[in-house]
Amino acid sequence: MDFLWFLSNLRTELFDKLFLLITALGEETAFMAVAIIVFWCVSKKDGYYILSVGFLGTVINQFLKLLVRIERPWVLDKSFNAVEDAIPEATGYSFPSGHTQNSVGTFGALAYNTKRTWLRIIFIAICVLVPFSRMYLGVHTPLDVFVSICIALLLIFFVKPLIDKIYENEKHFYIFLGVMVAISALYLIYAYNLPFNVVEEYRESGIKNGHTLLGALLGMMICSPIERRLVRFEVSGKWYTQIFKCVIGLPLVLGILEGLKLVLDNLIPIPFLGRTIRYALVVVFAIVLYPMSFKLFKRLECFIESKRKKKEA
């Protein structure tokens, strides 16, 4: 807490706004956007790599939150105040840090995977700034952040060679996805049947995240063989084609995610089941349905390039 008190004395309105923006890079939306962009535009294998690091990291993170049950800094020290605008996103127990887990897992995987020095510097900078922002904003202690960084780094270095080895073998990759689904299901059983007292709000937060993981992983299991055998989209394209893919596709993904929330929450009375279905359907859209349109983008690219060549001639 001494370090958090030290940082709290350095707070200014400008720094508060700056670190609130930086900390958003550790949220679920940022993780989803980065993984999808890589999957659509860079490499399907690398997209699965980032998703796997993120999903496994979240399971471990949520498991530890409910197991260790360390309260947030302002609960541990009643006289301490976090930055008010950061509190709504600080759900569940404090240890370990979910935002740190997401940011270091996502951007650390990108840094480990890229050969471009300038990109690596940017990604590493994000891996440093987001964890620092969690402490500056007063929503996590150094211990929360340090443990999350260690978990993320272990997954980055462990999952990469594993994905490289099994990705081309459809059967082995499908088994890997099945194991991750099983892990997420076991976590949910654990979260629903905790043998010790937990703040109900925090338990619900853990269950909610578990249903998110289970839905997304089920979606990946369904989509992986379909994409490999039927869709087989190309990730390559001119810079403007890649921009078109993302500018059109990402808002659609987010729109469907929020739209299905309104529909499924009203149709399905079982708590959180709609969330599982919603994330499964969003993954189906992102991996199979939307990529089916990439041939149209390719045709548009060919048309533009032919016009450009005629003009140059």
C-alpha positions in Angstrom: 0.0 0.0 0.0 2.9 2.4 0.6 3.7 2.5 -3.2 0.0 3.2 -4.0 0.0 6.0 -1.5 3.1 7.4 -3.1 1.5 7.2 -6.6 -1.7 8.8 -5.3 0.3 11.9 -4.3 1.4 12.3 -7.9 -2.1 12.3 -9.3 -3.3 15.2 -11.5 -6.4 15.6 -13.6 -4.3 15.2 -16.8 -2.5 12.0 -15.6 -5.9 10.6 -14.4 -7.4 10.9 -17.9 -4.2 9.6 -19.6 -4.0 6.5 -17.5 -7.7 5.8 -17.8 -7.1 5.7 -21.5 -4.1 3.5 -21.2 -5.8 1.1 -18.8 -8.6 0.5 -21.4 -6.0 -1.5 -23.4 -6.4 -4.2 -20.8 -10.1 -4.5 -21.2 -12.0 -7.4 -22.9 -12.9 -5.2 -25.9 -9.3 -4.3 -26.7 -8.2 -8.0 -26.3 -11.0 -9.1 -28.7 -10.2 -6.4 -31.3 -6.5 -7.2 -31.4 -7.0 -11.0 -31.6 -9.6 -10.6 -34.4 -7.5 -8.2 -36.4 -4.6 -10.6 -36.2 -6.8 -13.5 -37.2 -8.4 -11.7 -40.2 -5.3 -9.8 -41.5 -2.1 -11.3 -40.3 -2.2 -15.0 -39.5 -4.9 -17.4 -38.4 -2.4 -19.4 -36.4 -1.2 -16.2 -34.6 -4.8 -15.2 -33.9 -5.4 -18.6 -32.2 -2.2 -18.1 -30.3 -3.3 -14.8 -28.9 -6.8 -16.1 -28.1 -5.3 -19.1 -26.4 -3.0 -17.0 -24.2 -5.9 -14.8 -23.3 -8.4 -17.5 -22.5 -6.0 -19.6 -20.4 -4.8 -16.5 -18.6 -8.3 -15.5 -17.8 -9.2 -18.9 -16.4 -6.1 -18.9 -14.1 -6.8 -15.3 -13.1 -10.4 -15.9 -12.2 -9.5 -19.1 -10.3 -6.9 -17.3 -8.2 -9.3 -14.4 -7.5 -11.9 -16.7 -6.0 -9.3 -18.9 -4.2 -7.1 -16.2 -2.6 -9.9 -13.6 -2.1 -7.8 -10.4 -1.5 -9.9 -7.2 -1.4 -9.3 -4.1 -3.4 -6.9 -1.5 -2.0 -9.6 0.9 -0.8 -11.2 -2.0 1.1 -7.9 -3.0 2.7 -7.2 0.6 3.7 -10.4 2.6 4.3 -8.5 5.9 4.1 -7.2 5.2 0.6 -9.1 6.4 -2.5 -8.8 5.1 -6.0 -9.4 7.3 -9.0 -13.2 7.3 -9.1 -13.7 6.7 -12.8 -11.6 3.5 -12.6 -13.7 1.8 -10.0 -16.7 0.7 -12.2 -14.3 -1.6 -14.2 -12.6 -2.9 -11.1 -14.9 -5.8 -10.5 -14.3 -8.9 -8.4 -11.4 -9.5 -6.0 -8.1 -7.6 -6.5 -5.6 -10.4 -6.7 -4.4 -11.0 -9.4 -5.0 -8.1 -11.9 -7.2 -9.0 -14.8 -6.3 -5.9 -16.9 -2.6 -6.7 -16.4 -3.3 -10.3 -17.4 -5.1 -9.2 -20.6 -2.7 -6.5 -21.7 0.6 -8.4 -21.0 -0.8 -11.6 -22.5 -2.1 -9.9 -25.6 0.6 -7.3 -26.4 3.3 -9.5 -24.9 2.3 -12.2 -27.4 2.4 -9.7 -30.2 5.9 -8.5 -29.1 7.2 -12.1 -28.9 5.7 -12.9 -32.3 6.8 -9.9 -34.4 10.2 -9.4 -36.0 9.7 -5.6 -36.4 11.7 -3.7 -33.8 9.5 -0.6 -33.8 6.4 -2.7 -33.2 8.0 -4.7 -30.5 8.9 -1.5 -28.7 5.3 -0.3 -28.8 3.9 -3.6 -27.6 6.4 -3.8 -24.7 5.6 -0.2 -23.8 1.9 -1.1 -23.5 2.9 -4.2 -21.4 4.6 -1.8 -19.0 2.1 1.1 -19.0 -1.1 -0.8 -18.5 0.1 -2.6 -15.3 1.5 0.7 -14.0 -1.9 2.4 -14.8 -3.6 -0.1 -12.5 -1.5 0.9 -9.6 -1.6 4.6 -10.4 -5.4 4.5 -10.6 -5.3 2.7 -7.2 -7.3 -0.4 -8.2 -4.4 -2.9 -7.7 -1.4 -3.4 -5.6 2.1 -4.2 -6.9 1.6 -7.9 -5.9 -1.6 -8.1 -7.9 0.2 -6.7 -11.0 3.5 -8.7 -10.5 1.8 -12.1 -10.3 -0.4 -11.3 -13.4 2.7 -10.3 -15.4 4.4 -13.6 -14.4 1.4 -15.7 -15.4 1.1 -13.9 -18.7 4.8 -14.3 -19.5 4.7 -18.0 -18.7 1.7 -18.5 -21.0 3.3 -16.5 -23.8 6.4 -18.6 -23.8 4.6 -21.9 -23.3 1.6 -21.6 -25.7 3.6 -20.3 -28.7 5.7 -23.5 -29.3 2.6 -25.6 -28.5 0.5 -23.8 -31.2 3.3 -23.9 -33.7 3.6 -27.7 -33.2 -0.1 -28.7 -33.3 -1.8 -26.0 -35.5 -1.2 -27.8 -38.8 -2.5 -31.1 -37.4 -6.2 -30.6 -37.3 -6.9 -33.5 -35.0 -4.3 -32.3 -32.4 -5.4 -28.7 -32.6 -9.0 -29.8 -32.1 -8.0 -31.8 -29.0 -6.2 -28.7 -27.7 -9.4 -26.7 -28.1 -11.4 -29.4 -26.4 -9.0 -29.4 -23.4 -9.5 -25.6 -23.1 -13.3 -26.1 -23.2 -12.9 -28.7 -20.5 -10.8 -26.4 -18.4 -13.3 -23.5 -18.6 -16.1 -26.0 -17.7 -14.2 -27.2 -14.7 -13.6 -23.6 -13.6 -17.3 -22.9 -13.8 -18.1 -26.0 -11.7 -15.5 -24.6 -9.2 -17.0 -21.1 -9.2 -20.6 -22.4 -8.7 -19.6 -24.7 -5.9 -17.0 -22.8 -3.8 -16.4 -24.6 -0.5 -15.7 -21.3 1.3 -17.4 -17.9 1.9 -17.1 -15.4 -1.0 -18.7 -12.0 -1.5 -21.7 -12.9 -3.7 -21.0 -10.0 -6.1 -17.5 -11.2 -6.6 -18.6 -14.8 -7.1 -21.1 -13.7 -9.8 -18.3 -11.7 -11.5 -16.2 -14.9 -11.6 -19.1 -17.0 -12.9 -19.9 -14.3 -15.6 -16.3 -14.4 -16.9 -16.5 -18.2 -16.8 -19.5 -18.3 -19.1 -17.8 -15.8 -21.4 -14.9 -18.1 -21.7 -17.0 -21.3 -22.2 -19.1 -19.6 -24.9 -16.1 -18.3 -26.8 -14.2 -21.6 -26.6 -17.2 -23.6 -27.7 -17.5 -21.2 -30.6 -13.9 -21.8 -31.5 -14.4 -25.6 -31.4 -17.4 -25.4 -33.7 -15.7 -23.0 -36.1 -12.2 -24.3 -36.4 -13.0 -27.3 -38.6 -15.6 -25.4 -40.6 -13.1 -22.6 -41.4 -10.3 -25.0 -42.3 -12.5 -27.2 -44.6 -15.0 -24.8 -46.1 -14.2 -21.1 -45.7 -10.4 -21.1 -46.0 -10.2 -17.4 -46.3 -6.9 -15.5 -47.1 -5.5 -13.1 -44.6 -3.3 -11.3 -47.2 -4.4 -8.2 -49.0 -3.5 -4.6 -49.9 -3.4 -2.1 -47.0 -6.8 -0.6 -47.9 -8.4 -4.1 -48.1 -7.2 -4.8 -44.6 -8.6 -1.5 -43.4 -12.0 -2.3 -45.1 -12.1 -5.7 -43.3 -11.6 -4.2 -39.9 -13.6 -1.0 -40.2 -16.6 -3.0 -41.3 -16.1 -6.1 -39.3 -15.2 -4.9 -35.9 -18.3 -2.7 -35.4 -20.4 -5.6 -36.6 -18.8 -7.9 -34.0 -19.4 -5.4 -31.2 -22.9 -4.6 -32.5 -23.9 -8.3 -32.6 -22.4 -8.8 -29.1 -24.5 -6.0 -27.7 -27.6 -6.8 -29.8 -27.6 -10.5 -28.8 -27.3 -9.4 -25.2 -30.6 -7.6 -25.4 -32.3 -10.5 -27.1 -30.9 -13.5 -25.2 -31.2 -11.9 -21.8 -35.0 -11.5 -22.3 -35.5 -15.0 -24.0 -33.4 -17.2 -21.7 -34.4 -17.1 -18.0 -31.4 -19.2 -16.8 -28.7 -16.8 -15.4 -25.6 -16.4 -17.6 -26.7 -19.1 -20.1 -27.5 -16.4 -22.6 -24.0 -15.0 -22.2 -22.5 -18.4 -23.1 -24.6 -18.6 -26.2 -24.0 -15.0 -27.1 -20.2 -15.3 -27.0 -20.3 -18.6 -29.0 -22.4 -17.0 -31.7 -20.1 -13.9 -31.9 -17.1 -16.2 -32.3 -19.0 -18.1 -35.1 -19.6 -14.8 -36.8 -15.9 -13.6 -36.4 -14.3 -16.9 -37.5 -16.7 -18.3 -40.1 -19.6 -16.0 -41.2 -17.9 -12.7 -41.7 -14.7 -14.1 -43.3 -16.9 -15.7 -46.0 -17.2 -12.1 -47.4 -13.5 -11.7 -47.8 -13.7 -12.9 -51.4 -15.7 -9.8 -52.1 -13.0 -7.7 -50.6 -10.5 -9.5 -52.8 -12.6 -8.9 -55.9 -12.8 -5.2 -55.0 -9.0 -5.1 -54.5 -8.5 -6.7 -58.0 -10.8 -4.2 -59.5 -9.1 -1.2 -57.9 -5.6 -2.6 -58.9 -6.7 -3.2 -62.5 -8.0 0.4 -62.7 -4.8 1.7 -61.2 -2.6 -0.2 -63.7 -4.8 1.0 -66.7 -4.4 4.6 -65.4 -0.6 4.2 -65.1 -0.4 2.7 -68.6 
